[in-house]
């Protein structure tokens, strides 16, 4: 018996029983396809390592399997645009909402590279080395925040600022975008940092006072070395002897559909989805941030500073993102005010009611609160994070249902999580919300291999797996 025996997971068991016949092991969906790993052969992901999200192969599979013909496609958490560009290749009119400027910049670059002026770009690249060496007066474009200070050697910092000053004077915006993207893509290689989970791990050669065992990331390239190598990689991939369309697995001519420009909506989907028309989209395919405490504003801190974001802007971004870190504050009052400001206070009441009427959700909240009182959680803000994560996604799912056409599909990729030894069935709770808003739960595809728990949780609760799933919902 545990100290929380009085809180048996009866509501979660009931929810599992309700959806048990929808759970199906999907042997064709492995972790490689449902993660970024299968994208490694695509040029844009070779150039910049964006590890969040899923593969183009997954998008194309679901669009070809369940999309009768190309229509309007949406990804409310667009990331680096995998859904948008895979849909574009298959003739879909793609829309994406994204808050993190890192993903927006990658998408904008990829759109530019769908129709590059190779001669103009080649000419600009040839001139760079000589032109940079002649620059004496330059502006400080790269302005650090606390978590990026001293990330680069002094010489590297000088060359980056010279390069950014140089780029700002290039009149051709497409060429400027590609050059800026090349430097953006090598920040980790030229820094004393390495992305490690949700943080930056620091090399022993940095000026920072570091505790613990010294970390050696290996060779750190100079800015000139890294930039030259990246630009060469880009030009080789763009060269005429490559396939006619660099990013395309299925030829647009072969499937008979014209490729349409992607539409990128910068902002939070909590604010942007309510602005979209009812019954507008034929297909939604997305993967929200997981409820796993990852803070993308820290993981991509160097890139954010490179794009010109200061401390206040990064802090604001962190709070605006879906609540998936222990630092996120509650958004319930903000959401109530927001829906009132757009003349839809009844929507807030409806969604909040669905959330509070979820027995499994209330059970999870109650158990986490109890574990917190017993000091069984490693951070006392975990209960708040989990409550807000699901509440915010409840609003997102309501809007997804509203803007999807009748008989349209929604596909969502997400992982279940475990805190204090208690599994939280993300797949079942979100599917319960979806059912309340007019979706039929067609399938919950379960990957053959689940996700293991952390070494800390294994020590306390044993080695167990939680489900990694892809949900398939259809609007009634």
C-alpha positions in Angstrom: 0.0 0.0 0.0 1.2 3.5 -0.8 0.5 6.7 1.1 -1.8 7.7 -1.7 -3.8 4.5 -1.7 -7.1 6.4 -1.1 -6.6 8.0 -4.6 -6.8 4.8 -6.7 -6.7 5.6 -10.4 -10.3 4.6 -11.0 -11.1 7.5 -13.3 -8.1 6.7 -15.5 -9.0 3.0 -15.6 -12.5 4.0 -16.7 -11.2 6.2 -19.4 -8.8 3.5 -20.5 -11.8 1.0 -20.8 -13.7 3.6 -22.8 -11.0 3.9 -25.4 -9.4 0.5 -25.2 -10.8 -0.6 -28.6 -9.3 2.5 -30.2 -5.7 1.7 -29.0 -3.8 -0.1 -31.8 -0.2 -1.0 -32.0 1.2 0.6 -35.1 4.2 -1.4 -36.3 4.7 0.9 -39.3 5.2 3.9 -37.0 8.6 3.6 -35.3 10.3 6.2 -33.1 12.4 7.4 -36.1 9.4 8.3 -38.1 7.5 9.9 -35.2 10.6 12.0 -34.3 13.0 14.3 -36.2 15.4 11.5 -36.9 13.9 10.5 -40.3 14.3 14.1 -41.5 18.1 13.9 -41.3 18.4 13.1 -45.0 16.5 16.3 -45.9 18.8 19.2 -46.7 17.1 21.8 -44.4 17.5 19.5 -41.4 21.1 18.6 -42.4 21.8 22.3 -42.4 20.1 23.1 -39.1 19.5 20.6 -36.3 15.9 21.2 -35.2 15.2 18.2 -33.0 11.6 18.9 -32.1 8.7 17.5 -34.0 8.2 14.6 -36.4 9.2 13.5 -39.9 8.0 14.4 -43.4 7.4 10.7 -43.9 4.8 10.7 -41.1 3.0 13.7 -42.6 2.9 12.2 -46.1 1.7 8.9 -44.8 -1.3 10.3 -43.0 -2.2 12.8 -45.8 -2.0 10.1 -48.4 -3.9 7.5 -46.3 -6.7 9.8 -45.0 -6.7 12.9 -47.2 -8.9 12.1 -50.2 -7.5 15.0 -52.2 -5.4 18.1 -51.4 -7.2 20.8 -49.5 -6.4 23.2 -46.6 -3.9 21.8 -44.1 -3.0 23.3 -40.7 -0.3 22.8 -38.1 -1.1 24.8 -34.9 2.4 24.1 -33.5 4.3 24.4 -36.8 7.9 24.2 -35.4 10.3 24.2 -38.4 7.5 23.5 -40.8 7.6 19.8 -41.5 3.8 19.5 -41.8 3.6 22.6 -44.0 6.3 21.7 -46.5 5.4 18.0 -46.7 1.8 19.1 -47.4 3.0 21.6 -50.0 4.9 18.9 -51.9 1.6 16.9 -52.1 -0.4 19.9 -53.3 -2.0 21.0 -50.1 -2.6 24.6 -49.1 -0.5 24.7 -45.9 -1.0 27.0 -42.9 1.1 27.0 -39.8 1.0 28.8 -36.5 4.3 29.1 -34.6 5.4 31.2 -31.7 9.1 30.5 -31.4 11.1 32.8 -33.8 13.6 30.0 -34.4 11.1 27.8 -36.2 9.7 30.9 -38.1 13.1 31.8 -39.4 13.8 28.2 -40.6 10.4 28.2 -42.4 11.0 31.5 -44.0 14.4 30.4 -45.2 13.0 27.2 -46.6 10.3 29.1 -48.5 13.1 31.3 -50.0 15.0 28.2 -51.0 12.1 26.7 -52.9 13.0 29.1 -55.7 16.7 30.2 -55.2 18.7 32.4 -57.5 21.8 30.3 -57.5 24.0 32.6 -59.5 23.3 35.6 -57.3 23.8 33.4 -54.2 27.1 31.9 -55.5 28.4 35.4 -56.4 27.6 36.7 -52.9 29.3 33.7 -51.2 32.5 34.1 -53.3 32.8 37.7 -52.1 32.2 37.1 -48.4 35.7 36.2 -47.2 37.4 39.2 -48.9 34.6 41.6 -47.9 34.6 40.5 -44.2 38.4 40.9 -43.9 38.1 44.6 -45.0 35.4 45.5 -42.4 36.7 47.8 -39.7 33.6 49.5 -38.5 30.7 47.3 -37.5 27.7 47.3 -35.2 27.2 44.9 -32.2 24.3 42.9 -33.5 24.8 39.9 -31.1 23.7 41.2 -27.7 23.9 38.4 -25.1 21.4 37.6 -22.3 22.4 36.0 -19.0 22.1 32.4 -20.2 24.3 33.0 -23.4 27.0 35.3 -22.0 30.5 34.1 -22.9 29.2 31.4 -25.2 31.8 32.4 -27.9 35.5 33.2 -28.1 36.2 36.9 -28.4 37.4 36.5 -32.0 34.3 34.6 -32.9 32.1 37.2 -31.5 33.8 39.9 -33.5 33.5 38.0 -36.7 29.8 37.3 -36.1 29.1 41.0 -35.6 31.1 41.9 -38.7 29.1 39.3 -40.7 25.7 40.5 -39.4 26.7 44.1 -40.2 27.7 42.9 -43.7 24.4 41.0 -44.2 22.3 44.0 -43.2 23.6 45.9 -46.2 22.8 43.2 -48.8 19.9 44.5 -50.8 18.6 41.2 -52.2 16.5 39.8 -49.3 16.6 36.2 -50.5 20.4 36.2 -50.5 20.5 38.0 -47.2 18.2 35.4 -45.7 20.3 32.4 -46.8 23.5 34.0 -45.6 22.1 34.8 -42.2 20.6 31.3 -42.0 24.0 29.8 -42.7 25.6 31.5 -39.7 22.4 30.8 -37.6 23.0 27.1 -38.4 26.5 26.9 -37.0 26.1 28.7 -33.6 26.4 25.5 -31.6 29.5 24.4 -33.6 31.4 27.7 -32.9 30.3 28.1 -29.3 31.4 26.6 -25.9 27.9 25.1 -25.6 26.1 22.0 -26.6 22.3 21.4 -26.5 21.6 18.9 -23.8 17.9 18.2 -23.1 16.4 21.5 -22.1 19.6 23.2 -21.2 22.9 24.3 -22.7 25.9 22.3 -21.5 29.1 24.3 -21.2 32.6 23.4 -22.3 35.4 23.7 -19.8 37.2 26.2 -22.0 34.5 28.9 -21.6 35.1 31.8 -19.2 32.2 30.6 -16.9 32.8 29.2 -13.5 31.6 25.6 -13.9 31.0 23.0 -11.2 31.1 19.3 -11.6 33.1 17.1 -14.0 34.6 19.2 -16.8 32.9 18.8 -20.2 34.9 18.7 -23.4 32.8 19.1 -26.5 35.7 18.5 -28.8 36.9 20.8 -31.6 35.3 24.2 -31.7 35.4 25.7 -35.2 36.2 29.3 -35.9 33.4 31.3 -37.4 35.1 31.5 -40.8 35.7 27.7 -40.9 32.1 26.9 -39.9 30.5 29.5 -42.2 32.5 28.3 -45.2 31.7 24.7 -44.6 28.0 25.4 -44.1 27.7 27.6 -47.2 29.5 24.9 -49.2 27.1 22.3 -47.9 24.1 24.5 -48.9 25.4 25.2 -52.4 26.2 21.5 -53.1 22.7 20.5 -52.0 21.2 23.3 -54.2 23.3 22.5 -57.2 21.6 21.5 -60.5 22.8 17.9 -60.4 20.6 17.4 -57.3 17.0 16.5 -57.8 14.8 19.2 -59.4 13.1 20.0 -56.2 15.6 19.7 -53.3 13.0 19.0 -50.6 10.7 16.7 -52.5 10.3 13.0 -52.1 7.2 12.9 -54.3 7.5 14.9 -57.5 4.8 17.6 -57.9 4.6 16.8 -61.5 4.1 13.2 -60.7 1.2 13.7 -58.4 -0.3 16.3 -60.7 -0.7 19.0 -58.1 0.5 22.6 -58.1 2.6 23.6 -55.1 1.2 26.6 -53.2 3.2 29.0 -51.0 3.0 28.1 -47.3 1.2 30.6 -45.0 3.1 31.2 -41.7 1.2 32.8 -38.9 3.6 34.1 -36.2 2.1 34.0 -32.7 0.5 31.8 -30.0 -2.1 29.3 -31.3 -4.1 30.3 -28.1 -4.6 33.7 -29.7 -4.3 32.9 -33.4 -6.7 29.9 -33.8 -9.8 31.8 -32.6 -9.2 34.3 -35.4 -9.6 31.5 -38.1 -12.9 30.7 -39.9 -15.3 28.0 -38.8 -15.0 24.8 -40.9 -12.1 26.0 -42.9 -9.5 23.2 -42.8 -9.7 19.7 -44.3 -6.8 18.3 -42.2 -4.9 19.3 -39.1 -1.6 17.5 -38.3 0.4 18.6 -35.3 2.6 17.8 -32.4 2.3 20.2 -29.4 5.2 20.6 -26.9 5.1 17.5 -24.6 4.3 17.9 -20.9 7.9 17.1 -20.1 9.4 20.3 -18.6 11.5 21.1 -21.7 12.1 24.9 -22.2 12.8 25.6 -25.8 13.7 29.2 -25.0 16.7 27.8 -23.2 17.5 25.1 -25.6 17.5 27.6 -28.5 18.8 30.6 -26.5 21.8 31.2 -28.8 19.5 31.2 -31.8 17.1 33.6 -30.2 19.8 36.1 -29.3 21.2 35.8 -32.9 17.7 36.8 -34.1 17.8 39.9 -31.9 15.8 38.9 -28.9 16.7 40.4 -25.5 16.1 39.1 -22.0 12.6 40.6 -21.6 11.5 39.2 -25.0 12.8 35.7 -24.3 11.1 35.8 -20.9 7.9 36.9 -22.5 8.2 34.1 -25.1 8.7 31.5 -22.3 5.5 32.6 -20.6 3.5 32.8 -23.9 4.3 29.2 -24.9 2.1 26.3 -24.0 2.7 25.5 -20.3 5.2 22.7 -20.4 7.8 24.0 -18.0 7.7 24.5 -14.3 8.3 28.3 -14.8 5.0 28.8 -16.8 2.5 30.9 -14.9 -1.2 30.2 -14.9 -3.1 31.5 -18.0 -6.7 30.9 -16.9 -7.4 34.6 -16.1 -5.7 35.6 -19.4 -7.8 33.1 -21.4 -11.0 34.3 -19.7 -10.2 37.9 -20.5 -9.1 37.0 -24.1 -12.4 35.2 -25.0 -14.3 38.1 -23.4 -12.4 40.6 -25.5 -13.3 38.8 -28.7 -16.9 38.6 -27.7 -17.0 34.9 -26.9 -17.2 34.6 -23.1 -19.4 31.5 -23.6 -16.6 29.7 -25.3 -14.4 30.1 -22.2 -17.2 28.7 -20.0 -17.8 25.8 -22.3 -14.1 24.7 -22.5 -13.5 25.3 -18.8 -16.5 23.2 -18.1 -15.2 20.3 -20.3 -11.9 20.5 -18.5 -13.4 20.4 -15.0 -15.8 17.6 -16.0 -13.0 15.3 -17.0 -12.8 12.8 -14.1 -9.4 11.5 -15.2 -8.0 15.1 -15.3 -9.4 15.9 -11.9 -7.9 12.6 -10.6 -4.5 13.5 -12.0 -4.6 17.0 -10.5 -5.6 15.6 -7.1 -2.9 12.9 -7.0 -0.2 15.4 -8.0 -1.3 17.8 -5.3 -1.1 15.0 -2.8 2.3 13.8 -4.0 3.5 17.4 -3.7 2.3 17.6 -0.1 4.2 14.4 0.6 7.3 15.9 -1.1 7.4 13.1 -3.7 7.9 15.4 -6.7 11.2 16.9 -7.5 9.7 20.3 -8.2 6.7 21.7 -6.4 5.5 23.5 -9.6 4.8 20.3 -11.5 1.1 20.1 -10.4 0.6 23.7 -11.7 2.4 22.9 -15.0 0.3 19.8 -15.6 -3.0 21.5 -14.8 -2.3 24.4 -17.1 -0.8 22.2 -19.9 -4.1 20.3 -20.2 -6.3 23.3 -19.7 -4.5 25.2 -22.5 -4.7 22.2 -24.8 -8.4 21.9 -24.1 -8.8 25.3 -25.6 -6.6 24.4 -28.6 -8.6 21.2 -29.2 -11.9 23.2 -29.0 -10.6 25.6 -31.7 -9.3 22.7 -33.8 -12.7 21.2 -33.8 -14.4 24.5 -34.7 -12.1 25.2 -37.7 -12.1 21.7 -39.1 -14.6 20.8 -41.8 -17.2 18.1 -41.3 -15.5 14.7 -41.8 -12.1 16.4 -41.7 -9.3 14.7 -39.8 -7.0 15.8 -37.1 -3.7 13.9 -36.3 -1.8 14.7 -33.1 1.6 13.2 -32.0 2.3 13.2 -28.2 3.8 11.2 -25.4 2.4 10.1 -22.2 4.3 11.2 -19.1 5.0 10.1 -15.5 5.6 12.2 -12.4 6.2 10.8 -8.9 5.6 7.3 -10.3 2.1 8.2 -11.5 1.4 7.8 -15.3 -0.6 10.6 -16.9 -2.5 9.2 -19.9 -2.1 12.3 -22.1 -3.5 10.3 -25.1 -6.7 9.4 -23.3 -7.4 12.7 -21.6 -6.9 14.7 -24.8 -9.0 12.3 -26.8 -11.7 12.7 -24.1 -11.6 16.5 -24.7 -11.7 16.0 -28.4 -14.8 13.8 -28.1 -16.6 16.6 -26.2 -15.9 19.1 -29.0 -17.3 17.0 -31.8 -14.4 14.7 -32.9 -14.9 10.9 -33.2 -11.8 9.1 -31.9 -10.9 6.8 -34.9 -7.6 5.4 -33.6 -5.0 6.0 -31.0 -1.9 4.5 -32.7 0.6 3.2 -30.1 4.2 2.9 -31.1 5.6 -0.6 -30.5 8.3 0.7 -28.3 7.3 3.2 -25.6 9.3 5.8 -23.7 11.3 4.8 -20.7 11.2 6.8 -17.5 14.2 8.9 -16.2 17.0 7.3 -14.3 15.8 9.0 -11.1 12.3 7.6 -11.5 13.7 4.2 -12.4 15.6 4.2 -9.1 12.4 5.0 -7.2 9.7 3.1 -9.1 11.4 0.6 -11.4 11.9 0.5 -15.2 8.6 1.0 -16.9 7.5 2.5 -20.2 4.8 5.0 -21.1 2.9 5.1 -24.4 4.1 7.1 -27.3 1.1 7.7 -29.5 -0.4 9.2 -32.6 -4.1 10.2 -32.3 -6.4 10.1 -35.3 -9.6 12.1 -34.8 -12.4 12.8 -37.3 -14.9 15.6 -37.0 -18.5 14.3 -37.0 
